[in-house]
Amino acid sequence: MDSYLHLEYIVERQQKAWTVRMQGGDCAGFFPSRRDALKAALGDAERVCNLGHHVDVYARRVDGSLRRVAARPADRP
């Protein structure tokens, strides 16, 4: 039986920079633009999916709500 993780990455503004928050916990890096943070989140989501996990990438809106940018399903046989 295979096991896999379901992860959520959230791109959001933190003070003067953009960051990627993992599972609502710690921030991973600081980026000068929202685009750079999204690019990093999507790139890492692809890498993690290649390891067999599922990743959803979200962007936080100004009103605090989340918009799903991409779902990266795990490659499952």
HELIX and SHEET records of a PDB file:
HELIX    1   1 ARG A   34  ASN A   50  1                                  17    
SHEET    1   A 5 CYS A  27  PHE A  31  0                                        
SHEET    2   A 5 ALA A  17  MET A  22 -1                                        
SHEET    3   A 5 HIS A   6  GLN A  14 -1                                        
SHEET    4   A 5 HIS A  54  ARG A  60  1                                        
SHEET    5   A 5 LEU A  66  ARG A  72 -1                                        
END                                                                             
